[in-house]
Amino acid sequence: MRAVKYGVTRDYVRGLEVVLPTGEIVNFGGKVVKNSSGYAMKDLIVGSEGTLGIVTKAVLKLLPLPKKAISLLIPFPTLQQAIRTVPLIIKSKSIPTAVEFMEREVILDSEEYLGRKFPDHQADAYLLLKFDGNSTQEIEDYYDNVAKICLQQGAVDVLISDTDERNDSIWKARGAFLEAIKSSTTYMDEADVVVPRSLVNEMVEYTHALQKEVGVRIKTFGHAGDGNLHAYILKDDLSDEVWKERLSAVMDKMYAKARELDGQVSGEHGIGFAKRPYLKESLSPEIIKLMQGIKKVFDPNNILNPHKVCEN
C-alpha cells in the first residue's frame, strides 16, 4: 500500500543468498548502494516465484518509522468521480504514502464480517489516503492541497483521522476486505492487473461495466496510487458450467483491456500456473523465449516449482 511514496519491496533488497537447483550456494548483491558489476542477478531472483532458486538470506535496506501518520477518508457520490481524482492527486506535489479506493458494497461486507461499523458508509465510493511525516504540521501541509483537489472533483466531504485509534479502525477494515468478500459468496477468483497510474480510472470503470456485460458480480478495490487493481469475480449461485464460461470471459476481457492500456497481467501476486496463458499474450515471443532460456540455465532438470510462469 505504501508503494506510492516509498516504492516496492524490490527497491529495498540489497543482497540475496540463494541455493541453486544444483545445490550450490551463491550470493547476489550485497550492502553496497551502487553496483554495476555484471548483470543484475539479484533483481532476477526477486520475482522469480521460486523457479530459479531458493532464497535463504536477504539483506534489506530499512527506513525509520515516521513519527506521525494521518489518514483521509474521502467519500464520493460515484466510483467514476473517485477514480478520476486519483491522477490529479498523483500529479500534485503532495504525494500520499498510500492511495486506496473502495466501494460501498465492499465496506458493507467488511462491516458484516468484522461486526464493526466503518466510520462512514453512506457514499457509493471512497478514496482512502495516508500521509506520514515527522510532525502534524508537516503532514497538514501535504494533505491540505489534496483535500482541496478532492472537493473540487465532487467529494462529499473529507474525513480526517488523526489518532492511532481511528487510523487502526479504518485500516483494519481495509485489511479485512478480501476475507469479507470471500464470506459473501460461494467461490471467487481474482485478477490483479496493473496499468499506468494515469489510466487506472479507465481500467476500473471498464471492469465495473463488465458485470452487466458478462452477467457476474465483480467487486473491486486496490492500490489506486500505483495502478494495481484487484478485481474479484464471484460465483454466487451459478452452476459450475456457467461459472467457468463467465469467469473465462471476464478474465479474457480484463487482460485484453490491460494490454490495450499498456498494462500487465499482474502487479503484485505473480503468474504461477493459472496466468501463464495471459502472460504469453502480454509479452512478445522473444521475451518469453529469453525467460524460458534463463529457466533452463538455472534449473536444467526443471525441479524448482516446475510448470509455472513461462514454461511451455
MOHU-V809309 format. One record per residue. N is the residue number from 1. SS is DSSP state (@ for helix, = for strand, . for the rest). PSI is psi as a letter, one per 20 degrees, with the letter a starting at -180 (999 if undefined). NEAR is the number of other ideal C-beta (glycine too) atoms within 10 Angstrom. Layout:
BEGIN
N_SS_PSI_NEAR ; N_SS_PSI_NEAR
END
This chain:
BEGIN
1_._h_19 ; 2_._j_15 ; 3_@_h_19 ; 4_@_g_21 ; 5_@_h_16 ; 6_@_i_14 ; 7_._a_11 ; 8_._r_14 ; 9_@_h_12 ; 10_@_h_10 ; 11_@_i_10 ; 12_@_j_14 ; 13_=_o_19 ; 14_=_h_16 ; 15_=_q_16 ; 16_=_p_23 ; 17_=_p_16 ; 18_=_p_22 ; 19_=_o_15 ; 20_=_r_14 ; 21_._h_16 ; 22_._i_12 ; 23_._i_6 ; 24_._q_9 ; 25_=_p_12 ; 26_=_q_13 ; 27_=_p_13 ; 28_=_p_22 ; 29_=_b_20 ; 30_._b_13 ; 31_._i_8 ; 32_._q_9 ; 33_._h_7 ; 34_._q_5 ; 35_._o_13 ; 36_._k_5 ; 37_._n_10 ; 38_._a_7 ; 39_._q_8 ; 40_._m_13 ; 41_@_h_17 ; 42_@_g_20 ; 43_@_h_14 ; 44_@_h_16 ; 45_@_g_22 ; 46_._p_18 ; 47_._j_14 ; 48_._i_21 ; 49_._k_13 ; 50_._j_14 ; 51_._i_22 ; 52_._h_22 ; 53_=_r_24 ; 54_=_p_14 ; 55_=_p_16 ; 56_=_i_10 ; 57_=_q_11 ; 58_=_p_17 ; 59_=_p_15 ; 60_=_q_10 ; 61_._p_10 ; 62_._q_6 ; 63_._q_7 ; 64_._q_6 ; 65_._p_7 ; 66_._q_15 ; 67_._h_12 ; 68_=_q_15 ; 69_=_p_18 ; 70_=_p_21 ; 71_=_q_27 ; 72_=_p_23 ; 73_=_o_22 ; 74_=_o_27 ; 75_=_q_21 ; 76_=_q_23 ; 77_._h_13 ; 78_._q_12 ; 79_@_h_21 ; 80_@_g_16 ; 81_@_g_19 ; 82_@_g_27 ; 83_@_h_23 ; 84_@_i_18 ; 85_@_h_25 ; 86_@_g_24 ; 87_@_h_17 ; 88_@_h_13 ; 89_@_g_23 ; 90_@_h_18 ; 91_@_i_11 ; 92_._r_14 ; 93_._i_7 ; 94_._n_17 ; 95_._p_15 ; 96_._r_24 ; 97_._h_22 ; 98_=_q_23 ; 99_=_o_27 ; 100_=_q_24 ; 101_=_q_26 ; 102_=_q_24 ; 103_=_q_19 ; 104_@_h_17 ; 105_@_g_17 ; 106_@_h_25 ; 107_@_g_24 ; 108_@_h_14 ; 109_@_g_21 ; 110_@_g_27 ; 111_@_g_16 ; 112_@_g_12 ; 113_@_g_18 ; 114_@_i_16 ; 115_._k_6 ; 116_._p_12 ; 117_._p_12 ; 118_._q_19 ; 119_._h_15 ; 120_._p_16 ; 121_._k_15 ; 122_._h_9 ; 123_._r_21 ; 124_._h_16 ; 125_=_q_22 ; 126_=_q_30 ; 127_=_p_27 ; 128_=_o_23 ; 129_=_q_27 ; 130_=_p_24 ; 131_=_q_23 ; 132_=_r_20 ; 133_=_a_18 ; 134_._i_11 ; 135_._q_11 ; 136_@_g_12 ; 137_@_g_9 ; 138_@_g_14 ; 139_@_g_22 ; 140_@_h_15 ; 141_@_h_13 ; 142_@_g_20 ; 143_@_i_21 ; 144_@_g_11 ; 145_@_g_12 ; 146_@_h_24 ; 147_@_g_19 ; 148_@_g_14 ; 149_@_g_16 ; 150_@_g_25 ; 151_@_h_14 ; 152_@_h_10 ; 153_._j_17 ; 154_._j_14 ; 155_=_q_22 ; 156_._h_17 ; 157_._r_15 ; 158_._o_18 ; 159_=_o_16 ; 160_=_p_15 ; 161_=_o_20 ; 162_._j_14 ; 163_._q_11 ; 164_@_h_10 ; 165_@_g_7 ; 166_@_g_16 ; 167_@_g_15 ; 168_@_g_12 ; 169_@_g_18 ; 170_@_g_21 ; 171_@_h_18 ; 172_@_h_12 ; 173_@_g_23 ; 174_@_h_22 ; 175_@_i_13 ; 176_._i_18 ; 177_@_g_21 ; 178_@_g_18 ; 179_@_h_13 ; 180_@_g_20 ; 181_@_g_23 ; 182_@_g_15 ; 183_@_i_12 ; 184_._j_20 ; 185_._r_17 ; 186_._h_11 ; 187_._q_13 ; 188_=_r_18 ; 189_=_r_14 ; 190_=_q_14 ; 191_=_q_24 ; 192_._l_19 ; 193_._q_28 ; 194_=_p_21 ; 195_._r_24 ; 196_._q_13 ; 197_@_h_20 ; 198_@_i_13 ; 199_@_j_18 ; 200_@_h_29 ; 201_@_g_21 ; 202_@_h_16 ; 203_@_g_26 ; 204_@_g_26 ; 205_@_h_13 ; 206_@_g_19 ; 207_@_h_22 ; 208_@_g_17 ; 209_@_h_12 ; 210_@_h_19 ; 211_@_g_16 ; 212_@_h_8 ; 213_@_g_11 ; 214_@_h_18 ; 215_@_l_13 ; 216_._q_20 ; 217_=_p_17 ; 218_=_p_18 ; 219_=_p_25 ; 220_=_q_22 ; 221_=_r_24 ; 222_=_a_25 ; 223_=_n_23 ; 224_@_h_28 ; 225_@_h_26 ; 226_@_j_20 ; 227_._j_25 ; 228_=_o_23 ; 229_=_p_25 ; 230_=_o_19 ; 231_=_p_22 ; 232_=_o_21 ; 233_=_p_25 ; 234_=_p_20 ; 235_._g_19 ; 236_._c_12 ; 237_._j_8 ; 238_._q_19 ; 239_._r_9 ; 240_@_h_9 ; 241_@_g_8 ; 242_@_g_13 ; 243_@_g_19 ; 244_@_g_12 ; 245_@_g_14 ; 246_@_h_17 ; 247_@_g_20 ; 248_@_g_11 ; 249_@_g_16 ; 250_@_g_21 ; 251_@_g_21 ; 252_@_g_14 ; 253_@_h_16 ; 254_@_g_23 ; 255_@_h_22 ; 256_@_g_13 ; 257_@_h_18 ; 258_@_g_26 ; 259_@_g_17 ; 260_@_h_13 ; 261_._j_19 ; 262_._k_9 ; 263_._a_23 ; 264_=_r_19 ; 265_._g_25 ; 266_._p_21 ; 267_._i_21 ; 268_._g_14 ; 269_._i_14 ; 270_._a_16 ; 271_._g_18 ; 272_._c_15 ; 273_._g_12 ; 274_._h_12 ; 275_._j_20 ; 276_@_g_18 ; 277_@_h_13 ; 278_@_h_22 ; 279_@_g_20 ; 280_@_h_16 ; 281_@_h_12 ; 282_@_i_19 ; 283_._q_17 ; 284_._q_9 ; 285_@_h_8 ; 286_@_g_8 ; 287_@_g_13 ; 288_@_g_18 ; 289_@_g_12 ; 290_@_g_13 ; 291_@_g_17 ; 292_@_h_13 ; 293_@_h_11 ; 294_@_g_15 ; 295_@_g_21 ; 296_@_h_12 ; 297_@_g_8 ; 298_@_h_18 ; 299_._m_18 ; 300_._h_10 ; 301_._j_9 ; 302_._l_13 ; 303_._i_9 ; 304_._o_19 ; 305_._l_18 ; 306_._q_12 ; 307_._k_11 ; 308_._r_19 ; 309_._e_22 ; 310_._j_19 ; 311_._r_16 ; 312_._999_7
END
